[in-house]
Amino acid sequence: MAKDLELVLLLDCYGELLTPRQRELCELYYNEDLSLSEIAETQGITRQAVLDSLRHSEKLLRRTEAQLGMAARIRRLRRCLEEILKEAQDMETIAQLARDGLELL
């Protein structure tokens, strides 16, 4: 099972909708980067039980995102803020060049 890093954001946004057990397994898998076997061993359950829980949790998280779109808004906001930061840095560079030019006069 390949890890989908988008689910880390979905877990941050909607993790409270999962049962405590589902949330714990997702945290171990996505945030702690444990394998299915490692989780199964530490939790005293089968690897298949871990996989089933993760799949069920992923389905709920994706369905909720499709309905609410909070993670998509967060990604768009992040891109906008990064662009603002880039532009602000460019303006500071231009302002510094102007100050340097004035000093030369």
N, C-alpha and C positions, 0 to 999 in steps of 0.2 A: 504494500500500500504506500504510494508516494504521498509525501506530506504536501498539502496545499497551504502555503503561507498566508493566503487570504483568510483562511480560517482563524488565524491568530487574531486578526482585526475583528472578525465576526464574533469570536469568543469574548473579546473585550467589550464589544457593543451589546451582545445579547446573552452572555454567559449566565446571567441571573435567571434566565428562563429555563435553564437546564436543571435537572435534579442535582443535589449536592454530589452524588456519586458520578453522574455523567460529567459534571463540571470538573471534578477531581481527575478523572481519566483523561479528559481533554487537556487539562493543564499539564499533566505528566507527559502526554504525547507531544503536544504542540509547543508548550513553553519550556518544559524541562528536557525535551528532545530524547525521551526514553523510547526504546523500541517496544513493540507490542509484547514481546516475550519478557522484557524487563518489567513492564507494568504488570503483566499477568503474574509473574513470580512474586513481586512485592505486594500485590493485592490479594494473592491467594485465589485467583480465578484463572480460567483457561484463556489462552491467547484468542480463541474464537469469541469468548465473551467480551473481551476488550474490543476486538474488531467490531462486533455487533453494536456495542454501546457507542463507539466512535461514529459508525455509519449513521446510526439513529440520531445522534447529536448533530452531526454535520447536516443531515437532512432538515432538522428543525432550524438550525442556524441559517441555512440558505433560504429556506421558505420564509423565515422572518425577515431576512434582508430583502427578499423580493417584494415583500409587502410594505416594508418601512423605508428601506433605502438609506439607513443611517450611515453605514460603512461607506457607501458610494459618496455621500455628502462629505464625509470626513476626508476621503481621498481627494475630492475636488477642492476642499478648503485647504488641504495641505499644499496642493499644487499652486493655488492662488497665493498663499503665504510665502512659498518659496520664490515665486515670481516677484512678489513685492520686495522681499529681502534682496533678491538679485538687483532689482532696479534701485533700491535704496543704496546698495553698495556702489553701484555705478554712479549714482548722483554724488555720493561722498567723494569718489575718486575725481569726478569732474570739479567739485567744489575745491578739493585740495589742489588740483592743477591750477585753478583760477587764483587761489591764494598765493601759490608759488609764483605765478606770472606777475601778480601785483607786487610781490616783493622784489622781483627783478626790475620793475619800473622804478 
